Amino acid sequence: MRARLSRRLFLASGLALPSLVRAQSFDTDVVIIGAGAAGLGAAQACVARGKSYVMFEARERMGGRVFTDHSLGAAFDAGAYYIHWAERNPWADIARDLKIETMDDGALPRGAWLRFEDGARIEAAGRRNYFGEISRRFDDEPARVPDISFTEHVADNPDLLPGVRGMARMSLGEEPERLSAKDYARLWSGDDLIVPQGYGTLVSRFGAAFQLHLSTPVHAIRWDGAGVEVTTSKGTVRGRAAIITVPVSVLAKGGIAFTPQLPMRTQEGLHGLGMGALSKVGLQFSGHRFGLSANTNLWDTSRDGAGVNFELWPGDSNLVVALFGGDLAREILSQGDAGVVAALVDRLARLLGEDVRGAFVKGSVHGWVNDPWSLGCYSHALPGQADARAKLAEPVAERLWFAGEATAAVDGDFGPAMTAGGAFLAGASAARAIKF
Ligand SMILES: Cc1cc2nc3c(=O)[nH]c(=O)nc-3n(C[C@H](O)[C@H](O)[C@H](O)COP(=O)(O)OP(=O)(O)OC[C@H]3O[C@@H](n4cnc5c(N)ncnc54)[C@H](O)[C@@H]3O)c2cc1C
């Protein structure tokens, strides 16, 4: 038997975890798995309750799917960008407390929105867009929206289909056949803020106050004794309860082994949810702007309306940020990072001319669906599975709490799901609900 380190030493070391035999006592009150928005919300709530916690994060950084990429000179948010429904989003308050500037998205300067089909410029003006009707169908009286796919929900009016496909792929990152209309309809809306220094910068500034173990993936959780026994790449820790904020695709793929197996309702919850493939790629340019002003968007579609949106010079930077989702994203990402960048530069050269190649400097790819610690952008309920979030949110034996964007709810309303604000609320409310 190896000597057991004291908790203080273990927390301070941040390197090696103690190898524990089945001790009767607990090492900590709460084991938090994942240091994204939800994990940090949970940690703050533990501190507020005077409960101890140990937080494990698989990556070498905190923030999870909120990450500001600085590798291309100017910062850009590779994951979350908007502080949605800012009136009630905890990150808006945190930004205020930390004196980090936010700006109302509606007040930002807008560039042109240029439309292309297969690389050829087309006039969007004069084309009827059906967004008013789509928005009525998906947003009005969410309780009445049926738990069927996006496509079935508009099956009576084929004119709505192109707009619905675009919305599904570019807002949820997924094909419309795989999305529950009801799940989408209940999402909250409100004012959106942006963080000029980056949403990821905000989250990591906030997270700097919390102890955590980076580069420490959790492999297994036993929950058959009193409390939980959590095994990581560096050792095992016993806690009274675990808050698991790991993305649902990672859990559904067996990223953490549970002993005993999770109850059927939890498994149904997990398998009733999917994750889309919304992806972002930053492309750095040398300063040549092709005569286009900051915040110009080029929306280039090809077969079946799937496409890539290029946002040019956001915040007056020398970057182009490409955004794409659905199966097209999976296809583009299958080429590997260098292939993805080359394909996007080719695509942009088709829109703006061959000078693009000479002005291009380098790219940075964020294909979250291929990232082993997220395996997708954010969760959605599959058609017919609108109750999946509620199933997953039920605590297991008062010991395991699945808390993250996928289970984000306030008073049973899953309106905050999918977002960084919702994730924070989910982590915090799990930490507050644990009975000690
Ligand atoms: C392209 C894109 C755009 C987005 N846009 C927005 C937006 O504008 N606004 C918005 O609010 N939201 C947006 N989102 C969604 C938002 O980023 C997420 O909903 C939110 O960040 C999820 O937080 P979380 O804590 O639940 O999960 P995560 O941030 O994924 O945190 C979970 C953590 O668990 C870690 N982990 C995984 N497996 C293990 C393991 N075995 N052991 C230990 N740790 C593990 C992960 O590394 C991760 O850090 C976007 C996401 C993407 C990808």
The ligand as an SDF file (V2000), in Angstrom:
LIG
                    3D

 53 58  0  0  0  0  0  0  0  0999 V2000
  -18.6990   26.2940  -32.8290 C   0  0  0  0  0  0  0  0  0  0  0  0
  -19.4930   26.5270  -31.5800 C   0  0  0  0  0  0  0  0  0  0  0  0
  -20.2120   27.7000  -31.4200 C   0  0  0  0  0  0  0  0  0  0  0  0
  -20.9320   27.9280  -30.2530 C   0  0  0  0  0  0  0  0  0  0  0  0
  -21.5690   29.1210  -30.0990 N   0  0  0  0  0  0  0  0  0  0  0  0
  -22.1420   29.4050  -28.8970 C   0  0  0  0  0  0  0  0  0  0  0  0
  -22.5720   30.7180  -28.6080 C   0  0  0  0  0  0  0  0  0  0  0  0
  -22.4220   31.6330  -29.4330 O   0  0  0  0  0  0  0  0  0  0  0  0
  -23.1110   30.9610  -27.3830 N   0  0  0  0  0  0  0  0  0  0  0  0
  -23.2350   29.9820  -26.4290 C   0  0  0  0  0  0  0  0  0  0  0  0
  -23.7070   30.2500  -25.3160 O   0  0  0  0  0  0  0  0  0  0  0  0
  -22.8200   28.7300  -26.6900 N   0  0  0  0  0  0  0  0  0  0  0  0
  -22.2590   28.4230  -27.8770 C   0  0  0  0  0  0  0  0  0  0  0  0
  -21.7390   27.1960  -28.1010 N   0  0  0  0  0  0  0  0  0  0  0  0
  -22.0060   26.1340  -27.1190 C   0  0  0  0  0  0  0  0  0  0  0  0
  -21.1720   26.2850  -25.8430 C   0  0  0  0  0  0  0  0  0  0  0  0
  -19.8240   26.3880  -26.2080 O   0  0  0  0  0  0  0  0  0  0  0  0
  -21.4100   25.0550  -24.9670 C   0  0  0  0  0  0  0  0  0  0  0  0
  -22.7970   24.8600  -24.7670 O   0  0  0  0  0  0  0  0  0  0  0  0
  -20.7870   25.2000  -23.5840 C   0  0  0  0  0  0  0  0  0  0  0  0
  -19.5010   25.7370  -23.6660 O   0  0  0  0  0  0  0  0  0  0  0  0
  -20.7700   23.8300  -22.9190 C   0  0  0  0  0  0  0  0  0  0  0  0
  -20.1880   23.9190  -21.6410 O   0  0  0  0  0  0  0  0  0  0  0  0
  -20.0690   22.5800  -20.7670 P   0  0  0  0  0  0  0  0  0  0  0  0
  -19.3350   22.9530  -19.5460 O   0  0  0  0  0  0  0  0  0  0  0  0
  -21.4020   21.9430  -20.6610 O   0  0  0  0  0  0  0  0  0  0  0  0
  -19.2140   21.5960  -21.6580 O   0  0  0  0  0  0  0  0  0  0  0  0
  -17.6860   21.7380  -22.1420 P   0  0  0  0  0  0  0  0  0  0  0  0
  -17.3650   23.1560  -22.3890 O   0  0  0  0  0  0  0  0  0  0  0  0
  -17.5060   20.7820  -23.2440 O   0  0  0  0  0  0  0  0  0  0  0  0
  -16.8770   21.2840  -20.8600 O   0  0  0  0  0  0  0  0  0  0  0  0
  -16.7480   19.9290  -20.5370 C   0  0  0  0  0  0  0  0  0  0  0  0
  -15.2950   19.6770  -20.2230 C   0  0  0  0  0  0  0  0  0  0  0  0
  -15.1330   18.2720  -19.9330 O   0  0  0  0  0  0  0  0  0  0  0  0
  -13.8580   17.8980  -20.4150 C   0  0  0  0  0  0  0  0  0  0  0  0
  -13.8260   16.4420  -20.5330 N   0  0  0  0  0  0  0  0  0  0  0  0
  -14.3310   15.6500  -21.5090 C   0  0  0  0  0  0  0  0  0  0  0  0
  -14.1220   14.3570  -21.2220 N   0  0  0  0  0  0  0  0  0  0  0  0
  -13.4760   14.3290  -20.0360 C   0  0  0  0  0  0  0  0  0  0  0  0
  -12.9830   13.2880  -19.1940 C   0  0  0  0  0  0  0  0  0  0  0  0
  -13.1360   11.9950  -19.5170 N   0  0  0  0  0  0  0  0  0  0  0  0
  -12.3460   13.6200  -18.0500 N   0  0  0  0  0  0  0  0  0  0  0  0
  -12.1740   14.9180  -17.6840 C   0  0  0  0  0  0  0  0  0  0  0  0
  -12.6270   15.9510  -18.4460 N   0  0  0  0  0  0  0  0  0  0  0  0
  -13.2720   15.6540  -19.5980 C   0  0  0  0  0  0  0  0  0  0  0  0
  -13.7180   18.6370  -21.7200 C   0  0  0  0  0  0  0  0  0  0  0  0
  -12.3670   18.7530  -22.1020 O   0  0  0  0  0  0  0  0  0  0  0  0
  -14.3660   19.9850  -21.3860 C   0  0  0  0  0  0  0  0  0  0  0  0
  -13.4090   20.9440  -20.9850 O   0  0  0  0  0  0  0  0  0  0  0  0
  -20.9790   26.9430  -29.2370 C   0  0  0  0  0  0  0  0  0  0  0  0
  -20.2410   25.7660  -29.3850 C   0  0  0  0  0  0  0  0  0  0  0  0
  -19.5130   25.5690  -30.5410 C   0  0  0  0  0  0  0  0  0  0  0  0
  -18.6940   24.3110  -30.6480 C   0  0  0  0  0  0  0  0  0  0  0  0
  1  2  1  0
  2  3  1  0
  2 52  2  0
  3  4  2  0
  4  5  1  0
  4 50  1  0
  5  6  2  0
  6  7  1  0
  6 13  1  0
  7  8  2  0
  7  9  1  0
  9 10  1  0
 10 11  2  0
 10 12  1  0
 12 13  2  0
 13 14  1  0
 14 15  1  0
 14 50  1  0
 15 16  1  0
 16 17  1  0
 16 18  1  0
 18 19  1  0
 18 20  1  0
 20 21  1  0
 20 22  1  0
 22 23  1  0
 23 24  1  0
 24 25  2  0
 24 26  1  0
 24 27  1  0
 27 28  1  0
 28 29  2  0
 28 30  1  0
 28 31  1  0
 31 32  1  0
 32 33  1  0
 33 34  1  0
 33 48  1  0
 34 35  1  0
 35 36  1  0
 35 46  1  0
 36 37  1  0
 36 45  1  0
 37 38  2  0
 38 39  1  0
 39 40  1  0
 39 45  2  0
 40 41  1  0
 40 42  2  0
 42 43  1  0
 43 44  2  0
 44 45  1  0
 46 47  1  0
 46 48  1  0
 48 49  1  0
 50 51  2  0
 51 52  1  0
 52 53  1  0
M  END
$$$$
